[in-house]
Amino acid sequence: MPSEKKISSASDCISFMQAGCELKKVRPNSRIYNRFFTLDTDLQALRWEPSKKDLEKAKLDISAIKEIRLGKNTETFRNNGLADQICEDCAFSIVHGENYESLDLVANSADVANIWVSGLRYLVSRSKQPLDFMEGNQSTPRFMWLKTVFEAADVDGNGIMLEDTAVELIKQLNPTLKESKIRLKFKEIQKSKEKLTTRVTEEEFCEAFCELCTRSEVYFLLVQISKNKEYLDANDLMLFLEAEQGVTHITEDMCLDIIRRYELSEEGRQKGFLAIDGFTQYLLSPECEIFDPEQKKVAQDMTQPLSHYYINASHNTYLIEDQFRGPADINGYVRALKMGCRSIELDVSDGSDNEPILCNRNNMTTHLSFLSVIEVINKFAFVASEYPLILCLGNRCSLPQQKVMVQQMRKVFGNTLYTEAPLPSESYLPSPEKLKRMIIVKGKKLPSDPDVLEGEVTDEDEEAEMSRRMSVDYNGEQKQVWLCRELSDLVSICQSVQYRDFELSMKSQNYWEICSFSETEASRIANEYPEDFVNYNKKFLSRIYPSAMRIDSSNLNPQDFWNCGCQIVAMNFQTPGPMMDLHTGWFLQNGGCGYVLRPSIMRDEVSYFSANTKGIVPGVSPLALHIKIISGQNFPKPKGACAKGDVIDPYVCIEIHGIPADCSEQRTKTVQQNSDNPIFDETFEFQVNLPELAMIRFVVLDDDYIGDEFIGQYTIPFECLQPGYRHVPLRSFVGDIMEHVTLFVHIAITNRSGGGKAQKRSLSVRMGKKIRECTMLRNVGLKTIDDVFKTALHPLREAIDMRENMQNAIVSVKELCGLPPIASLKQCLLTLSSRLIASDNSPSVSLVMKDNFPYLEPLGAIPDVQKKMLAAYDLMIQESRFLIEMADTVQEKIVQCQKSGMEFHEELHNLGAKEGLKGRKLNKATESFAWNITVLKASQSVL
């Protein structure tokens, strides 16, 4: 079937507008009218019908248009009662006349809105010679480049080539295209010319390439940022990178280098411009990936205690299938270590000929020699990461074979074995930096008496222990096993002990002792004692392993336990799926080294955080995450799908994972029968209360009445997101990157949301309230301490007021400039400068520096619209200046209050006892004290 013609040039947009289409006309009185809009054939006016007005009045002259805004960015949209029902990406406004009146319109799709916006902007910017440009389409740089490509392949020089040659040539230029699609396009073009042949002319080749290889969403973006040209020069590219992509310290030479590397035409490289094909290549390049390149290397502080990091951990590492039937396989260790895993499991049993072995107790037919396993571990231990590797030793060996294990480990690992005795004078574990390239053995340990050469310890066999606990004969006693002194001496800073309760642990547990929790037990503790679990994990390592009931080796949700600060959450690497996606995505950050520093609120000795929080986090201001899903590229057919042939109907789900308050999910509409380049053009907004623990998972599914099938996914930590226009490289179900399969998205992160009147921006209002709530101090119940904290109330209010006043002033400037809340300040200033131009193109204001602050002063009389803009800009400068000048004074007051409060930390329990507080009341006082200190610490960064 003939495909719908793609938009690939300004003339395509204008042809569409001349044919006309129905648009919704929005009025300030909350009424919406359907009207048919067309562009005059002479390109001089826009008309609509039906209308009660005279035909000559139901029109808008192109010469009267001041600007065209995409989105709901005028007073009419902001104040319209039905605005919430209007899609942001389908709305656009034509601002016209000296008073900047607006004609506010809504298209039936984002694509149609983009056609009108691009076409009108082109007409406004080239109102004097549009026809000349349109008629000269065949002399554009893109056409000239395609002509040279064709001529180079046309060996006979006849201006014609075999269809097979033309197909191969287009596939060389764009390897993602299917041969069948290229051939269909040639037949479609030739049919429209009432000819049928196996030969292709130069004109047909260029037409086919432009229609097949032009992504309309990229074309619209290029026209927007090039100020309505069909290519980018170095200056356009520099502004795009700075204002949209968030790139700093960019220079013209760097932009010219990008053009030289990505522009396909020789002329473009020489003259320094980037046309649509080169720009598309650049956007698809690693330079425009969504993942922050700074996080592809170790970027976090690695000198904190080991207990302050999340650690990439594997469960039953020797398995590559399920734990019920799967055989032991050496490749399980190779795979885990190559993926940056820093905690692996070795369940060792007696083997024949006095050789210890590893095997699955449910499948004894295959086993691995302990020696071969540790040799592989030694080979791959530090390939993906230099930071310490923890060996979780499950010992089921007899004493003689334990000694064999020790001999083999000392021989193979040598000096990399960390056996230094922990110092009782220390309070925390050593850092990953200090333990670089060391192998740490986790296991049971005998008492320190050197005369005790062997002894009984509790069994480390977790699955057997869980089975015993669930049996009817379980009497509460743990099974005992024998341990030799030599194996005990290999254990230093990861000594396994049994968890009793938090009160006992906080009093008597040594910092080098580690507790392991079953998934079931950890979930119960996390629900009943979320704050205590977080506090416990500030000092001690805790390891979580999957329930023995997961006989299919399915995975637990690691986020549930990361929220509690649990460092070692062991995953079944052999089982792909959403939970493993979260785990893999999380440990991509910090160079994939297997260690991720926990948020400071979960590390500081005196701080308050509850893992189950469904609301505010003390001292942490929520952020607004804006994600626009623009399009998809080259989606494969789901594996195993057979019901619909090669046709797929894709849609995208966006999942936010993190603390309970942040968990959310939204989806796009379904695009029917399009796997090559489905256009979604939908924008979503999420509130994120604790960004450091949040992850975003993009999932593409095939909409099917039988059951939606998986196409691809990508999971990324919030802290690794790059702003701007980005391509998301999708991964298969098993986690492999799929070549050329991407999502095209736009990312923006703001510290507030919305715009317009308060009732129209509910998320913004909610966020404003939460910012105030998260900086409110609590009553401790001890007068001496409460009096100290009261001294911080006024400076805290001052800090929030100054920040909010500045943000409100910035939002006002954005609204007057017709920009959305996600616009950067640089975009705002660029738009503002274009507005402050007189009718003769001379500036209507001058920039004046007063006390190092940039003020704008009018050069004579200016229109009311410009007066409003200047007033808003002036207020923004004043509020910014006030914040800058007062910040240090206010911050010093908050710091002083925090220091005074911390002086009571050691005496808190004694003071509480004197005031008669005990039990729950004393715990509540301690919790409120920690909350207040957390708020005061975090509030220092509010400014």
Disulfide bonds with the S-S distance in Angstrom:
none
